[in-house]
């Protein structure tokens, strides 16, 4: 069967019953399907673990906490759901969604297929800030590990902006400045850990640096969720601008896009979101690198489609990665960043191979 000719290629498709299928409805349908899949994933992930928890138990606890009467569960089982598993699973969803969205935006802005949320050195700066608080006692107890990580991430991003502006502010200069900042803060972190930390502290810091959702609580979920929603609104409002950036800065400028100002604004948004996520969950790699490529292969390059798909896809991916991290070697826990890397590396190789074959 031959495909549609030029005169019909851009028209809406027609179903067997005669109804018209608008291409504009596809992102909405895919987004709704992604949200439903995320809900199912969260409900199932909460039930997995050494304690026997059912989906109905989770629902009864949520209803009870929202004022719907007693859950009927013992205080211990109620606490496992509400204080441990549910906030951890929701934080995994928020972090996965945020990292995937940041990856989509940064790969378009920087026109670099290897760009991810950590290319600006934000992760390395957050690691240095966290280590400074834990090992050196910076802040005298007034600054938490998450607070130190957030301040370190902002310091790293500020350094990247300064270096890139000094070097000319072009896209490749931003990437090079990010690589330089990443190496600098990684070296500082290693130096502090090797010279000032004892064995137990070193083990805890390294576990956090590899990504961990162990200490997740409702405050983390609320803060990260609020920042994610704000970032989604900003980035979603620039979907067409991101499409223009994908063709290059000169093309974007000819279309009336204020290139420098827009790039600075969106990079700042993604850096702030990454800083908040890293402060809450540590450095989790490959989510923002692999998923954007996979989604482009499925949905095309348009950001009006990519952004609504990236958030639930990243959320589902990290929910199940964290579930594996806490259950596969129970009672021992694996850093979730290790799981994402083990899954992400072969997936990234597969995506690159399919992209090359398509060309």
C-alpha positions in Angstrom: 0.0 0.0 0.0 1.4 3.4 -0.9 1.6 6.3 1.5 -0.3 9.5 1.2 0.7 11.9 -1.6 1.8 15.4 -1.1 -1.7 16.7 -1.2 -2.9 14.5 1.7 0.3 14.1 3.8 -0.5 17.0 6.1 -4.2 16.3 6.5 -5.7 14.7 9.6 -6.0 10.9 9.4 -9.4 9.2 9.3 -10.4 6.3 11.5 -12.3 3.3 10.2 -15.6 4.7 11.7 -15.1 7.9 9.6 -14.0 10.1 12.5 -11.1 12.5 12.0 -7.9 12.0 14.0 -6.2 15.3 14.4 -2.4 15.2 14.7 -2.7 17.9 17.4 -4.6 15.5 19.6 -1.8 12.9 19.6 0.4 14.7 22.2 -2.6 15.1 24.5 -3.5 11.4 24.2 0.1 10.3 24.7 0.4 12.7 27.7 -2.8 11.3 29.3 -1.6 7.8 28.7 1.7 8.6 30.3 0.1 10.1 33.4 -2.1 7.0 33.8 0.9 4.8 33.4 2.7 6.8 36.0 -0.2 6.5 38.4 -0.2 2.7 38.0 3.6 2.6 38.4 3.5 4.6 41.7 0.6 2.4 43.1 2.5 -0.8 42.3 5.9 0.5 43.4 4.6 1.3 46.8 3.5 -2.3 47.3 6.9 -3.7 46.6 9.3 -4.4 49.5 9.8 -6.6 52.6 6.5 -5.5 54.2 3.4 -6.9 52.6 1.5 -3.8 51.3 -1.4 -4.0 48.9 -2.6 -1.3 46.5 -5.9 -1.2 48.5 -3.8 -0.5 51.6 -2.0 2.4 49.9 -5.3 3.9 48.8 -6.9 3.5 52.3 -3.8 5.3 53.9 -4.0 8.2 51.4 -7.8 8.6 52.0 -7.2 8.4 55.7 -4.5 11.1 55.7 -6.7 13.3 53.6 -9.4 13.2 56.3 -11.4 10.2 55.1 -11.4 8.3 58.4 -9.1 5.5 59.8 -7.2 3.4 57.3 -7.8 0.1 59.2 -4.0 -0.7 59.1 -1.7 -1.0 62.0 0.4 2.2 62.9 3.5 0.5 61.6 2.0 -0.4 58.2 0.4 3.0 58.0 3.8 4.6 58.6 5.5 2.4 56.1 3.2 3.6 53.4 2.9 7.3 54.3 6.3 8.1 55.8 8.6 5.8 53.8 7.4 4.4 50.5 4.9 6.9 49.2 7.1 10.1 49.6 10.1 8.2 48.2 8.2 6.9 45.2 6.7 10.4 44.5 10.1 12.0 44.8 11.5 9.5 42.3 8.7 10.5 39.9 9.4 14.2 40.4 13.1 13.8 39.9 12.7 11.6 36.9 10.3 14.0 35.3 12.5 17.0 36.0 15.7 15.5 34.7 14.0 14.3 31.5 12.6 17.8 30.8 15.9 19.4 31.5 17.6 17.0 29.1 15.1 17.9 26.3 15.5 21.6 26.8 19.3 21.6 27.1 19.9 19.4 24.1 17.9 21.8 22.0 19.4 25.0 23.4 23.0 23.7 23.2 22.5 21.7 20.0 24.5 19.0 21.6 23.1 15.4 21.6 25.3 14.6 24.7 24.0 17.5 26.8 22.2 16.5 29.9 21.2 18.3 33.1 24.7 17.9 34.5 26.6 19.3 31.5 26.7 22.8 33.2 28.6 21.4 36.2 25.5 21.7 38.4 25.8 18.2 39.8 29.5 18.6 40.6 28.9 21.9 42.3 26.1 20.3 44.4 28.4 17.5 45.3 31.0 19.9 46.5 28.5 21.9 48.6 27.2 18.7 50.2 30.7 17.5 51.0 31.6 20.9 52.5 28.7 20.7 54.9 29.2 17.0 55.9 33.0 16.8 56.0 34.1 20.3 56.8 31.1 21.4 58.8 30.6 24.5 56.7 27.7 26.5 58.1 28.1 25.4 61.6 25.0 23.2 61.6 22.8 26.0 60.2 23.0 24.6 56.7 21.7 21.1 55.9 23.3 18.8 53.3 20.5 19.7 50.9 21.1 23.4 51.5 24.8 23.0 50.9 24.2 21.0 47.7 21.9 23.7 46.4 24.3 26.5 47.2 27.1 24.6 45.6 25.0 24.0 42.5 24.2 27.7 42.2 27.9 28.6 42.6 28.9 26.2 39.8 26.2 27.6 37.5 27.3 31.2 38.2 30.9 30.2 37.3 29.7 28.7 34.1 27.8 31.8 33.2 30.9 34.0 34.0 33.3 31.8 32.0 31.0 31.5 29.0 30.3 35.2 28.9 34.1 35.9 29.1 34.7 33.5 26.2 32.0 34.9 24.0 28.7 33.4 25.2 28.2 31.1 22.2 26.7 27.6 22.5 30.0 25.7 22.3 31.6 28.1 24.8 28.8 27.3 27.3 29.4 23.6 26.9 33.2 24.0 27.4 32.6 26.2 30.4 30.3 23.6 31.9 32.9 20.8 31.3 35.6 23.0 33.0 33.3 23.7 36.0 32.4 20.1 36.3 36.1 19.0 36.4 37.0 21.8 38.9 34.2 20.9 41.4 34.8 17.2 41.0 38.4 17.7 41.9 37.5 19.8 44.9 35.1 17.2 46.1 37.7 14.4 45.8 40.3 16.5 47.5 38.0 17.2 50.5 36.9 13.6 50.8 40.4 12.2 50.6 42.0 14.6 53.0 39.4 15.4 55.7 36.8 12.5 55.8 36.9 9.3 57.8 36.0 6.0 56.3 32.3 6.1 57.5 31.8 9.6 56.2 33.4 8.8 52.9 31.1 5.9 52.4 28.0 8.0 53.1 29.1 10.8 50.8 29.9 8.4 48.0 26.5 6.8 48.4 24.8 10.2 48.1 27.0 11.2 45.1 25.8 8.1 43.2 22.1 9.1 43.8 19.9 8.1 46.7 16.3 8.6 47.6 16.6 7.0 51.0 15.9 10.1 53.1 12.9 11.3 51.0 10.2 13.1 52.9 7.1 15.1 52.1 9.0 18.4 52.3 11.3 17.2 49.5 8.3 16.1 47.4 6.6 19.5 47.9 9.6 21.7 47.1 10.8 19.6 44.1 7.2 19.3 42.8 6.6 23.0 43.0 9.8 23.9 41.2 9.1 21.2 38.6 5.7 22.7 37.8 7.1 26.2 37.5 9.8 24.9 35.2 7.3 23.0 33.0 5.2 26.1 32.6 8.2 28.2 31.6 9.7 25.6 29.2 6.3 24.7 27.8 5.7 28.3 27.0 8.9 28.3 24.9 8.1 25.1 22.9 8.2 26.9 19.6 11.3 28.8 20.5 13.0 25.5 21.3 12.0 24.3 17.9 13.7 27.3 16.3 16.9 26.7 18.4 17.1 23.2 17.0 17.9 24.7 13.6 20.6 27.0 15.0 21.0 30.4 16.6 21.0 32.3 13.3 17.8 30.7 12.2 16.2 31.4 15.6 17.3 35.0 15.3 15.8 35.4 11.9 12.5 34.2 13.3 12.6 37.0 15.8 13.8 35.0 18.8 16.0 37.0 21.3 18.7 34.3 21.3 21.0 35.3 24.1 18.2 36.4 26.5 16.1 33.3 25.8 19.0 30.9 26.2 20.1 32.5 29.5 16.5 32.3 30.9 16.0 28.7 29.9 19.4 27.6 31.1 18.8 29.3 34.4 15.5 27.5 34.8 17.0 24.1 34.0 20.0 24.8 36.3 17.7 25.8 39.2 15.5 22.7 38.7 18.6 20.5 38.5 20.0 22.0 41.6 16.9 21.4 43.6 16.6 17.8 42.4 20.3 17.1 43.1 20.0 18.6 46.6 17.1 16.2 47.3 18.3 13.0 45.6 22.0 13.3 44.8 23.5 12.9 41.3 21.4 10.6 39.2 22.8 10.3 35.7 21.5 9.2 32.3 17.8 10.1 32.8 18.2 13.4 31.1 20.6 12.0 28.5 18.9 8.9 27.2 15.1 9.6 27.4 15.1 12.7 25.2 16.7 10.6 22.3 14.3 7.8 22.8 11.3 10.1 22.8 12.4 12.0 19.7 12.6 8.6 17.9 9.0 7.9 19.0 7.3 11.3 18.8 9.5 13.4 16.5 11.5 16.6 17.3 8.6 19.0 18.0 8.9 20.3 21.6 5.1 20.7 21.9 5.0 16.9 21.8 8.3 16.2 23.5 7.8 18.2 26.7 4.4 16.6 27.7 5.9 13.2 27.0 9.2 13.7 28.7 7.8 14.4 32.2 5.8 11.2 32.6 8.4 9.1 30.8 11.1 10.3 33.1 8.9 9.8 36.1 8.0 6.2 35.2 11.6 5.4 34.4 13.0 6.6 37.7 10.1 5.1 39.8 11.0 1.7 38.6 14.8 2.3 38.7 14.4 3.3 42.4 12.2 0.3 43.1 14.9 -2.0 41.7 17.5 -0.1 43.7 15.8 -0.8 47.0 14.5 -4.3 46.4 16.9 -6.2 44.1 19.5 -6.9 46.9 17.2 -6.5 49.9 18.0 -5.7 52.7 21.0 -4.0 51.1 20.2 -1.0 48.9 21.9 0.0 45.7 22.3 3.7 44.8 19.7 4.6 42.2 22.3 6.3 40.1 24.0 2.9 39.6 20.7 1.4 38.4 20.1 4.3 35.9 23.6 4.0 34.6 23.4 0.2 34.1 20.1 0.6 32.2 21.1 3.9 30.6 24.4 2.9 29.0 23.1 0.1 26.8 19.9 2.0 26.1 21.9 5.0 24.9 24.1 2.8 22.7 20.9 1.3 21.2 19.4 4.8 20.6 22.6 5.9 18.9 22.7 2.8 16.7 19.1 3.2 15.6 19.6 6.9 14.9 22.6 6.1 12.7 20.7 3.3 10.9 17.8 5.8 10.3 20.2 8.1 8.5 
